[in-house]
Amino acid sequence: MKKAQRPIAFLVFGIYLVALVYLLFFSDAYGRTEAYATYHYNLIPFREIRRYLFSSMDIRLKLINIGGNILAFVPYGFLVPALFSKLRKWWIVILLTALFSVCVEGIQLIFRIGACDVDDVILNTAGGLLGFLLLVLTDNIVKKNAEKKKV
């Protein structure tokens, strides 16, 4: 990343984090404004993913839950390694995305906002990996265009 682009990328990352925190903890649309009276959690991997994929529920709900959890973390997987060159390894991005997601789920459990779900961690981590792959693809395209200009 060019030196002049870094402040803009940090600004975009900050806006992304604020929007993500709002959606995960404060959004009326996702029932985040009131705490549950009891704890809601799922610790069995792929239980909710299977339920959403193979149930007869509305396709829109399926897309919001599964697609939303993946897409919400694509910018994280793209921006973190773009901003911090020492973090440009796929396994580091997976680890950081999973840790960040576990923190989010833990906060949701402690404050009984939303549901703490291991499947959300899985989907969020997949989104982070997808973001990293998009960064690698973008870097390759930029490098090829730069090589073409040299010739």
WOHUQUI-V933393 format. One record per run of one state. SS is the DSSP state (a for helix, b for strand, c for the rest). FROM is the first residue (numbers start at 0). TO is the last residue. If there is no record, write none. Layout:
<<SS & FROM & TO> <SS & FROM & TO>>
This chain:
<<c & 0 & 1> <a & 2 & 25> <c & 26 & 26> <a & 27 & 29> <c & 30 & 39> <b & 40 & 41> <c & 42 & 45> <a & 46 & 53> <c & 54 & 57> <a & 58 & 70> <c & 71 & 72> <a & 73 & 82> <c & 83 & 83> <a & 84 & 86> <c & 87 & 88> <a & 89 & 110> <c & 111 & 114> <b & 115 & 116> <a & 117 & 149> <c & 150 & 150>>
